[in-house]
């Protein structure tokens, strides 16, 4: 009984830590662009990590299958694990595709609204909302509330995806993603000395750089021999 309680507490605690280290909470105080950049960098590198792990695990299984002394039961287990990995890999790709669709939808429509209204105040309102300086979006931006919630939910699901059989993702895996991404949030120069219209175009240009890449562009680099 004590072991079960300890295991439950450990899982809850580690899940909390992992969730806290997914990058979003750290990026929000920096603003909208850093927030979108974190989603972009971590998500894209999650795909690269996934492809790399899939290839690595599959290669190890192929080596095991070459062993003449391997039993039928062991072969069956290896093939079952391989089938599971294929399914998980597809799920990760599907989660990324959904996140990319929703994130690009936010970026494209929000950028279009800023240009159409020719209003820097819309950006400032969204930026303050992401930072937590405002509890809610202005009336013109409230339509984005459900979309932002969906994006964060999609991002968390993708971040938590794993090939391991353990109940929780290891902190080592999370750190590996941050190392791959480099976590170098974009910054917007506040001293752009241009007309209001040019400022808005420059701003939307920064925002659009945060669009996620297509899956076809994300391929694991072959290891050097």
JOWO-V142020 format. One record per residue. PHI is phi in radians with two decimals (none if undefined). OMEGA is omega in whole degrees, -180 to 180 (NA if undefined). Layout:
phi,omega
PHI,OMEGA
PHI,OMEGA
This chain:
phi,omega
none,180
-1.09,180
-1.12,-180
-1.13,179
-1.13,180
-1.10,180
-1.11,180
-1.08,-180
-1.09,180
-1.09,-180
-1.10,179
-1.08,-178
-1.11,-178
-1.18,177
-1.12,179
-1.11,-179
-1.11,-179
-1.08,179
-1.09,-179
-1.22,-176
-1.81,180
-1.46,173
1.68,-175
-1.15,-178
-1.09,180
-1.27,-176
-1.47,-175
-1.00,180
-1.07,180
-1.41,178
2.12,-173
-1.06,-175
-1.15,177
-1.11,179
-1.09,179
-1.18,179
-1.13,178
-1.11,178
-1.03,-179
-1.10,-174
-1.13,-177
-1.18,-179
-1.15,179
-1.11,180
-1.30,173
-1.13,178
-1.16,178
-1.08,177
-1.08,-178
-1.06,-180
-1.12,-180
-1.11,180
-1.15,-180
-1.07,180
-1.12,-179
-1.08,-178
-1.17,-179
-1.18,179
-1.10,179
-1.12,180
-1.17,179
-1.08,177
-1.15,179
-1.13,-179
-1.21,178
-1.33,-179
-1.20,-177
-1.15,-177
-1.54,-178
-1.20,-177
-1.51,178
-1.10,180
-1.13,179
-1.19,177
-1.08,-180
-1.10,179
-1.14,-180
-1.10,-180
-1.16,178
-1.15,178
-1.13,179
-1.13,178
-1.10,178
-1.12,180
-1.09,179
-1.07,180
-1.15,-180
-1.13,178
-1.04,178
-1.13,179
-1.11,179
-1.10,179
-1.13,179
-1.16,178
-1.12,178
-1.13,-179
-1.05,178
-1.16,179
-1.09,179
-1.08,180
-1.05,-177
-1.21,-180
-1.17,179
-1.14,176
-1.10,178
-1.08,-177
-1.08,-177
-1.14,-177
-1.26,179
-1.11,178
-1.10,179
-1.11,180
-1.13,179
-1.10,-179
-1.17,-178
-1.07,-179
-1.45,-177
0.88,-171
-2.23,174
-1.26,-177
-1.13,177
-1.13,178
-1.12,-178
-1.05,-180
-1.15,178
-1.13,-179
-1.08,179
-1.18,178
-1.14,179
-1.11,180
-1.18,-177
1.65,179
-1.33,176
-2.16,-178
-1.39,180
-2.63,179
-1.37,177
-1.21,-174
-1.00,-178
-1.28,-177
-1.98,-177
-1.05,179
-1.06,-178
-1.49,-178
-0.95,-180
-1.08,-179
-1.17,179
-1.11,178
-1.11,178
-1.09,-179
-1.06,-180
-1.14,178
-1.15,178
-1.08,-179
-1.10,-179
-1.10,178
-1.11,179
-1.16,-178
-1.06,-176
-1.42,-179
-1.17,-176
-2.74,175
-1.65,-176
-1.14,179
-1.58,179
-1.13,-177
-1.26,-177
-2.30,178
-1.35,-179
-1.26,178
-1.16,179
-1.10,179
-1.13,180
-1.07,-180
-1.13,179
-1.08,179
-1.13,-180
-1.15,178
-1.16,178
-1.10,-176
-1.25,-179
1.44,-179
0.64,179
-2.24,-174
-0.97,176
-1.19,174
-2.17,179
-1.79,-180
-1.25,-175
-1.42,-176
-1.80,177
-1.17,-177
-1.64,-179
-2.50,179
-1.22,-179
-1.01,-179
-1.12,180
-1.18,177
-1.07,-178
-1.14,179
-1.12,178
-1.14,-179
-1.12,180
-1.16,176
-1.12,176
-1.05,-177
-1.08,-178
-1.19,175
-1.17,-178
-1.50,179
-1.14,-177
-1.29,179
-1.28,175
-1.24,-180
-0.99,-178
-1.11,180
-1.52,-176
-1.85,180
-2.22,179
-1.20,178
-1.30,179
-1.12,-180
-1.24,178
-1.33,-180
-1.45,NA
